[in-house]
Amino acid sequence: MSAPGFWFLFAGYGVVWILLALFLMHLGRRHRILERELRELEARLPRQPVP
């Protein structure tokens, strides 16, 4: 493979890794938001003993 071909290969891998990192950051942010919302909802519920 020629040198320009390697450049495209590395550029492609770089783009994929950057997109993967952004996606994982987005998932982490959504997870934190959902956890916070779940804690708020649990705080609203009255505590009842489990039979």
mmCIF file of the N, C-alpha and C atoms, coordinates in Angstrom:
data_MODEL
# 
_entry.id   MODEL 
# 
loop_
_atom_site.group_PDB 
_atom_site.id 
_atom_site.type_symbol 
_atom_site.label_atom_id 
_atom_site.label_alt_id 
_atom_site.label_comp_id 
_atom_site.label_asym_id 
_atom_site.label_entity_id 
_atom_site.label_seq_id 
_atom_site.pdbx_PDB_ins_code 
_atom_site.Cartn_x 
_atom_site.Cartn_y 
_atom_site.Cartn_z 
_atom_site.occupancy 
_atom_site.B_iso_or_equiv 
_atom_site.pdbx_formal_charge 
_atom_site.auth_seq_id 
_atom_site.auth_comp_id 
_atom_site.auth_asym_id 
_atom_site.auth_atom_id 
_atom_site.pdbx_PDB_model_num 
ATOM 1   N N  . MET A 1 1  ? 0.850   -1.171 0.000  1.00 0.00 ? 1  MET A N  1 
ATOM 2   C CA . MET A 1 1  ? 0.000   0.000  0.000  1.00 0.00 ? 1  MET A CA 1 
ATOM 3   C C  . MET A 1 1  ? 0.895   1.232  0.000  1.00 0.00 ? 1  MET A C  1 
ATOM 4   N N  . SER A 1 2  ? 0.472   2.257  -0.659 1.00 0.00 ? 2  SER A N  1 
ATOM 5   C CA . SER A 1 2  ? 1.288   3.466  -0.754 1.00 0.00 ? 2  SER A CA 1 
ATOM 6   C C  . SER A 1 2  ? 1.106   4.347  0.481  1.00 0.00 ? 2  SER A C  1 
ATOM 7   N N  . ALA A 1 3  ? 1.968   5.330  0.607  1.00 0.00 ? 3  ALA A N  1 
ATOM 8   C CA . ALA A 1 3  ? 1.918   6.233  1.761  1.00 0.00 ? 3  ALA A CA 1 
ATOM 9   C C  . ALA A 1 3  ? 0.586   6.975  1.859  1.00 0.00 ? 3  ALA A C  1 
ATOM 10  N N  . PRO A 1 4  ? 0.014   7.499  0.756  1.00 0.00 ? 4  PRO A N  1 
ATOM 11  C CA . PRO A 1 4  ? -1.294  8.162  0.884  1.00 0.00 ? 4  PRO A CA 1 
ATOM 12  C C  . PRO A 1 4  ? -2.376  7.207  1.384  1.00 0.00 ? 4  PRO A C  1 
ATOM 13  N N  . GLY A 1 5  ? -2.288  5.941  0.995  1.00 0.00 ? 5  GLY A N  1 
ATOM 14  C CA . GLY A 1 5  ? -3.257  4.964  1.478  1.00 0.00 ? 5  GLY A CA 1 
ATOM 15  C C  . GLY A 1 5  ? -3.181  4.790  2.985  1.00 0.00 ? 5  GLY A C  1 
ATOM 16  N N  . PHE A 1 6  ? -1.954  4.784  3.510  1.00 0.00 ? 6  PHE A N  1 
ATOM 17  C CA . PHE A 1 6  ? -1.787  4.678  4.956  1.00 0.00 ? 6  PHE A CA 1 
ATOM 18  C C  . PHE A 1 6  ? -2.339  5.912  5.658  1.00 0.00 ? 6  PHE A C  1 
ATOM 19  N N  . TRP A 1 7  ? -2.161  7.077  5.055  1.00 0.00 ? 7  TRP A N  1 
ATOM 20  C CA . TRP A 1 7  ? -2.678  8.304  5.654  1.00 0.00 ? 7  TRP A CA 1 
ATOM 21  C C  . TRP A 1 7  ? -4.196  8.212  5.792  1.00 0.00 ? 7  TRP A C  1 
ATOM 22  N N  . PHE A 1 8  ? -4.877  7.748  4.742  1.00 0.00 ? 8  PHE A N  1 
ATOM 23  C CA . PHE A 1 8  ? -6.334  7.615  4.808  1.00 0.00 ? 8  PHE A CA 1 
ATOM 24  C C  . PHE A 1 8  ? -6.742  6.568  5.846  1.00 0.00 ? 8  PHE A C  1 
ATOM 25  N N  . LEU A 1 9  ? -5.981  5.505  5.947  1.00 0.00 ? 9  LEU A N  1 
ATOM 26  C CA . LEU A 1 9  ? -6.271  4.473  6.939  1.00 0.00 ? 9  LEU A CA 1 
ATOM 27  C C  . LEU A 1 9  ? -6.187  5.045  8.350  1.00 0.00 ? 9  LEU A C  1 
ATOM 28  N N  . PHE A 1 10 ? -5.102  5.734  8.661  1.00 0.00 ? 10 PHE A N  1 
ATOM 29  C CA . PHE A 1 10 ? -4.950  6.327  9.987  1.00 0.00 ? 10 PHE A CA 1 
ATOM 30  C C  . PHE A 1 10 ? -5.980  7.420  10.232 1.00 0.00 ? 10 PHE A C  1 
ATOM 31  N N  . ALA A 1 11 ? -6.280  8.216  9.222  1.00 0.00 ? 11 ALA A N  1 
ATOM 32  C CA . ALA A 1 11 ? -7.299  9.256  9.379  1.00 0.00 ? 11 ALA A CA 1 
ATOM 33  C C  . ALA A 1 11 ? -8.657  8.622  9.655  1.00 0.00 ? 11 ALA A C  1 
ATOM 34  N N  . GLY A 1 12 ? -8.968  7.555  8.946  1.00 0.00 ? 12 GLY A N  1 
ATOM 35  C CA . GLY A 1 12 ? -10.238 6.863  9.167  1.00 0.00 ? 12 GLY A CA 1 
ATOM 36  C C  . GLY A 1 12 ? -10.334 6.290  10.568 1.00 0.00 ? 12 GLY A C  1 
ATOM 37  N N  . TYR A 1 13 ? -9.268  5.631  11.020 1.00 0.00 ? 13 TYR A N  1 
ATOM 38  C CA . TYR A 1 13 ? -9.263  5.096  12.385 1.00 0.00 ? 13 TYR A CA 1 
ATOM 39  C C  . TYR A 1 13 ? -9.384  6.230  13.406 1.00 0.00 ? 13 TYR A C  1 
ATOM 40  N N  . GLY A 1 14 ? -8.711  7.329  13.146 1.00 0.00 ? 14 GLY A N  1 
ATOM 41  C CA . GLY A 1 14 ? -8.798  8.467  14.060 1.00 0.00 ? 14 GLY A CA 1 
ATOM 42  C C  . GLY A 1 14 ? -10.213 9.000  14.170 1.00 0.00 ? 14 GLY A C  1 
ATOM 43  N N  . VAL A 1 15 ? -10.878 9.128  13.035 1.00 0.00 ? 15 VAL A N  1 
ATOM 44  C CA . VAL A 1 15 ? -12.261 9.618  13.038 1.00 0.00 ? 15 VAL A CA 1 
ATOM 45  C C  . VAL A 1 15 ? -13.158 8.651  13.800 1.00 0.00 ? 15 VAL A C  1 
ATOM 46  N N  . VAL A 1 16 ? -12.985 7.359  13.573 1.00 0.00 ? 16 VAL A N  1 
ATOM 47  C CA . VAL A 1 16 ? -13.807 6.363  14.263 1.00 0.00 ? 16 VAL A CA 1 
ATOM 48  C C  . VAL A 1 16 ? -13.589 6.446  15.772 1.00 0.00 ? 16 VAL A C  1 
ATOM 49  N N  . TRP A 1 17 ? -12.345 6.556  16.218 1.00 0.00 ? 17 TRP A N  1 
ATOM 50  C CA . TRP A 1 17 ? -12.071 6.634  17.653 1.00 0.00 ? 17 TRP A CA 1 
ATOM 51  C C  . TRP A 1 17 ? -12.636 7.911  18.260 1.00 0.00 ? 17 TRP A C  1 
ATOM 52  N N  . ILE A 1 18 ? -12.534 9.011  17.538 1.00 0.00 ? 18 ILE A N  1 
ATOM 53  C CA . ILE A 1 18 ? -13.096 10.274 18.038 1.00 0.00 ? 18 ILE A CA 1 
ATOM 54  C C  . ILE A 1 18 ? -14.608 10.167 18.159 1.00 0.00 ? 18 ILE A C  1 
ATOM 55  N N  . LEU A 1 19 ? -15.259 9.603  17.144 1.00 0.00 ? 19 LEU A N  1 
ATOM 56  C CA . LEU A 1 19 ? -16.713 9.433  17.199 1.00 0.00 ? 19 LEU A CA 1 
ATOM 57  C C  . LEU A 1 19 ? -17.115 8.498  18.338 1.00 0.00 ? 19 LEU A C  1 
ATOM 58  N N  . LEU A 1 20 ? -16.358 7.436  18.534 1.00 0.00 ? 20 LEU A N  1 
ATOM 59  C CA . LEU A 1 20 ? -16.649 6.511  19.629 1.00 0.00 ? 20 LEU A CA 1 
ATOM 60  C C  . LEU A 1 20 ? -16.508 7.214  20.977 1.00 0.00 ? 20 LEU A C  1 
ATOM 61  N N  . ALA A 1 21 ? -15.468 8.004  21.144 1.00 0.00 ? 21 ALA A N  1 
ATOM 62  C CA . ALA A 1 21 ? -15.268 8.731  22.397 1.00 0.00 ? 21 ALA A CA 1 
ATOM 63  C C  . ALA A 1 21 ? -16.408 9.717  22.640 1.00 0.00 ? 21 ALA A C  1 
ATOM 64  N N  . LEU A 1 22 ? -16.823 10.439 21.605 1.00 0.00 ? 22 LEU A N  1 
ATOM 65  C CA . LEU A 1 22 ? -17.937 11.377 21.748 1.00 0.00 ? 22 LEU A CA 1 
ATOM 66  C C  . LEU A 1 22 ? -19.224 10.653 22.108 1.00 0.00 ? 22 LEU A C  1 
ATOM 67  N N  . PHE A 1 23 ? -19.465 9.514  21.481 1.00 0.00 ? 23 PHE A N  1 
ATOM 68  C CA . PHE A 1 23 ? -20.666 8.730  21.764 1.00 0.00 ? 23 PHE A CA 1 
ATOM 69  C C  . PHE A 1 23 ? -20.665 8.249  23.214 1.00 0.00 ? 23 PHE A C  1 
ATOM 70  N N  . LEU A 1 24 ? -19.521 7.758  23.689 1.00 0.00 ? 24 LEU A N  1 
ATOM 71  C CA . LEU A 1 24 ? -19.432 7.282  25.066 1.00 0.00 ? 24 LEU A CA 1 
ATOM 72  C C  . LEU A 1 24 ? -19.592 8.425  26.066 1.00 0.00 ? 24 LEU A C  1 
ATOM 73  N N  . MET A 1 25 ? -19.067 9.604  25.740 1.00 0.00 ? 25 MET A N  1 
ATOM 74  C CA . MET A 1 25 ? -19.260 10.756 26.605 1.00 0.00 ? 25 MET A CA 1 
ATOM 75  C C  . MET A 1 25 ? -20.737 11.133 26.662 1.00 0.00 ? 25 MET A C  1 
ATOM 76  N N  . HIS A 1 26 ? -21.409 11.078 25.519 1.00 0.00 ? 26 HIS A N  1 
ATOM 77  C CA . HIS A 1 26 ? -22.841 11.376 25.466 1.00 0.00 ? 26 HIS A CA 1 
ATOM 78  C C  . HIS A 1 26 ? -23.623 10.368 26.307 1.00 0.00 ? 26 HIS A C  1 
ATOM 79  N N  . LEU A 1 27 ? -23.296 9.091  26.187 1.00 0.00 ? 27 LEU A N  1 
ATOM 80  C CA . LEU A 1 27 ? -23.975 8.066  26.982 1.00 0.00 ? 27 LEU A CA 1 
ATOM 81  C C  . LEU A 1 27 ? -23.746 8.285  28.477 1.00 0.00 ? 27 LEU A C  1 
ATOM 82  N N  . GLY A 1 28 ? -22.536 8.628  28.850 1.00 0.00 ? 28 GLY A N  1 
ATOM 83  C CA . GLY A 1 28 ? -22.240 8.883  30.254 1.00 0.00 ? 28 GLY A CA 1 
ATOM 84  C C  . GLY A 1 28 ? -23.033 10.053 30.797 1.00 0.00 ? 28 GLY A C  1 
ATOM 85  N N  . ARG A 1 29 ? -23.150 11.106 30.002 1.00 0.00 ? 29 ARG A N  1 
ATOM 86  C CA . ARG A 1 29 ? -23.921 12.272 30.418 1.00 0.00 ? 29 ARG A CA 1 
ATOM 87  C C  . ARG A 1 29 ? -25.393 11.902 30.591 1.00 0.00 ? 29 ARG A C  1 
ATOM 88  N N  . ARG A 1 30 ? -25.939 11.156 29.626 1.00 0.00 ? 30 ARG A N  1 
ATOM 89  C CA . ARG A 1 30 ? -27.346 10.742 29.721 1.00 0.00 ? 30 ARG A CA 1 
ATOM 90  C C  . ARG A 1 30 ? -27.560 9.842  30.938 1.00 0.00 ? 30 ARG A C  1 
ATOM 91  N N  . HIS A 1 31 ? -26.597 8.980  31.221 1.00 0.00 ? 31 HIS A N  1 
ATOM 92  C CA . HIS A 1 31 ? -26.702 8.081  32.371 1.00 0.00 ? 31 HIS A CA 1 
ATOM 93  C C  . HIS A 1 31 ? -26.754 8.876  33.669 1.00 0.00 ? 31 HIS A C  1 
ATOM 94  N N  . ARG A 1 32 ? -25.895 9.886  33.800 1.00 0.00 ? 32 ARG A N  1 
ATOM 95  C CA . ARG A 1 32 ? -25.902 10.713 35.006 1.00 0.00 ? 32 ARG A CA 1 
ATOM 96  C C  . ARG A 1 32 ? -27.226 11.458 35.157 1.00 0.00 ? 32 ARG A C  1 
ATOM 97  N N  . ILE A 1 33 ? -27.763 11.978 34.053 1.00 0.00 ? 33 ILE A N  1 
ATOM 98  C CA . ILE A 1 33 ? -29.041 12.691 34.100 1.00 0.00 ? 33 ILE A CA 1 
ATOM 99  C C  . ILE A 1 33 ? -30.154 11.744 34.530 1.00 0.00 ? 33 ILE A C  1 
ATOM 100 N N  . LEU A 1 34 ? -30.179 10.547 33.956 1.00 0.00 ? 34 LEU A N  1 
ATOM 101 C CA . LEU A 1 34 ? -31.221 9.584  34.309 1.00 0.00 ? 34 LEU A CA 1 
ATOM 102 C C  . LEU A 1 34 ? -31.104 9.134  35.762 1.00 0.00 ? 34 LEU A C  1 
ATOM 103 N N  . GLU A 1 35 ? -29.884 8.953  36.250 1.00 0.00 ? 35 GLU A N  1 
ATOM 104 C CA . GLU A 1 35 ? -29.709 8.588  37.656 1.00 0.00 ? 35 GLU A CA 1 
ATOM 105 C C  . GLU A 1 35 ? -30.243 9.681  38.574 1.00 0.00 ? 35 GLU A C  1 
ATOM 106 N N  . ARG A 1 36 ? -29.955 10.936 38.232 1.00 0.00 ? 36 ARG A N  1 
ATOM 107 C CA . ARG A 1 36 ? -30.439 12.048 39.045 1.00 0.00 ? 36 ARG A CA 1 
ATOM 108 C C  . ARG A 1 36 ? -31.967 12.096 39.034 1.00 0.00 ? 36 ARG A C  1 
ATOM 109 N N  . GLU A 1 37 ? -32.572 11.923 37.862 1.00 0.00 ? 37 GLU A N  1 
ATOM 110 C CA . GLU A 1 37 ? -34.030 11.922 37.772 1.00 0.00 ? 37 GLU A CA 1 
ATOM 111 C C  . GLU A 1 37 ? -34.630 10.763 38.568 1.00 0.00 ? 37 GLU A C  1 
ATOM 112 N N  . LEU A 1 38 ? -33.992 9.612  38.526 1.00 0.00 ? 38 LEU A N  1 
ATOM 113 C CA . LEU A 1 38 ? -34.485 8.461  39.278 1.00 0.00 ? 38 LEU A CA 1 
ATOM 114 C C  . LEU A 1 38 ? -34.426 8.726  40.781 1.00 0.00 ? 38 LEU A C  1 
ATOM 115 N N  . ARG A 1 39 ? -33.326 9.315  41.257 1.00 0.00 ? 39 ARG A N  1 
ATOM 116 C CA . ARG A 1 39 ? -33.225 9.656  42.680 1.00 0.00 ? 39 ARG A CA 1 
ATOM 117 C C  . ARG A 1 39 ? -34.307 10.657 43.081 1.00 0.00 ? 39 ARG A C  1 
ATOM 118 N N  . GLU A 1 40 ? -34.589 11.644 42.212 1.00 0.00 ? 40 GLU A N  1 
ATOM 119 C CA . GLU A 1 40 ? -35.635 12.623 42.514 1.00 0.00 ? 40 GLU A CA 1 
ATOM 120 C C  . GLU A 1 40 ? -37.001 11.952 42.591 1.00 0.00 ? 40 GLU A C  1 
ATOM 121 N N  . LEU A 1 41 ? -37.272 11.033 41.673 1.00 0.00 ? 41 LEU A N  1 
ATOM 122 C CA . LEU A 1 41 ? -38.556 10.326 41.702 1.00 0.00 ? 41 LEU A CA 1 
ATOM 123 C C  . LEU A 1 41 ? -38.671 9.430  42.929 1.00 0.00 ? 41 LEU A C  1 
ATOM 124 N N  . GLU A 1 42 ? -37.586 8.756  43.282 1.00 0.00 ? 42 GLU A N  1 
ATOM 125 C CA . GLU A 1 42 ? -37.610 7.914  44.477 1.00 0.00 ? 42 GLU A CA 1 
ATOM 126 C C  . GLU A 1 42 ? -37.835 8.750  45.730 1.00 0.00 ? 42 GLU A C  1 
ATOM 127 N N  . ALA A 1 43 ? -37.307 9.956  45.758 1.00 0.00 ? 43 ALA A N  1 
ATOM 128 C CA . ALA A 1 43 ? -37.490 10.827 46.919 1.00 0.00 ? 43 ALA A CA 1 
ATOM 129 C C  . ALA A 1 43 ? -38.947 11.268 47.045 1.00 0.00 ? 43 ALA A C  1 
ATOM 130 N N  . ARG A 1 44 ? -39.660 11.363 45.941 1.00 0.00 ? 44 ARG A N  1 
ATOM 131 C CA . ARG A 1 44 ? -41.070 11.764 45.970 1.00 0.00 ? 44 ARG A CA 1 
ATOM 132 C C  . ARG A 1 44 ? -41.986 10.652 46.468 1.00 0.00 ? 44 ARG A C  1 
ATOM 133 N N  . LEU A 1 45 ? -41.581 9.417  46.261 1.00 0.00 ? 45 LEU A N  1 
ATOM 134 C CA . LEU A 1 45 ? -42.443 8.303  46.642 1.00 0.00 ? 45 LEU A CA 1 
ATOM 135 C C  . LEU A 1 45 ? -42.478 8.143  48.154 1.00 0.00 ? 45 LEU A C  1 
ATOM 136 N N  . PRO A 1 46 ? -43.666 7.836  48.688 1.00 0.00 ? 46 PRO A N  1 
ATOM 137 C CA . PRO A 1 46 ? -43.718 7.564  50.130 1.00 0.00 ? 46 PRO A CA 1 
ATOM 138 C C  . PRO A 1 46 ? -43.045 6.223  50.420 1.00 0.00 ? 46 PRO A C  1 
ATOM 139 N N  . ARG A 1 47 ? -42.349 6.177  51.541 1.00 0.00 ? 47 ARG A N  1 
ATOM 140 C CA . ARG A 1 47 ? -41.678 4.931  51.939 1.00 0.00 ? 47 ARG A CA 1 
ATOM 141 C C  . ARG A 1 47 ? -42.706 3.981  52.533 1.00 0.00 ? 47 ARG A C  1 
ATOM 142 N N  . GLN A 1 48 ? -42.821 2.811  51.954 1.00 0.00 ? 48 GLN A N  1 
ATOM 143 C CA . GLN A 1 48 ? -43.743 1.800  52.457 1.00 0.00 ? 48 GLN A CA 1 
ATOM 144 C C  . GLN A 1 48 ? -42.952 0.531  52.732 1.00 0.00 ? 48 GLN A C  1 
ATOM 145 N N  . PRO A 1 49 ? -43.258 -0.126 53.837 1.00 0.00 ? 49 PRO A N  1 
ATOM 146 C CA . PRO A 1 49 ? -42.536 -1.373 54.129 1.00 0.00 ? 49 PRO A CA 1 
ATOM 147 C C  . PRO A 1 49 ? -42.872 -2.450 53.102 1.00 0.00 ? 49 PRO A C  1 
ATOM 148 N N  . VAL A 1 50 ? -41.888 -3.231 52.780 1.00 0.00 ? 50 VAL A N  1 
ATOM 149 C CA . VAL A 1 50 ? -42.079 -4.326 51.826 1.00 0.00 ? 50 VAL A CA 1 
ATOM 150 C C  . VAL A 1 50 ? -42.610 -5.526 52.599 1.00 0.00 ? 50 VAL A C  1 
ATOM 151 N N  . PRO A 1 51 ? -43.733 -6.108 52.145 1.00 0.00 ? 51 PRO A N  1 
ATOM 152 C CA . PRO A 1 51 ? -44.304 -7.262 52.877 1.00 0.00 ? 51 PRO A CA 1 
ATOM 153 C C  . PRO A 1 51 ? -43.427 -8.494 52.810 1.00 0.00 ? 51 PRO A C  1 
# 
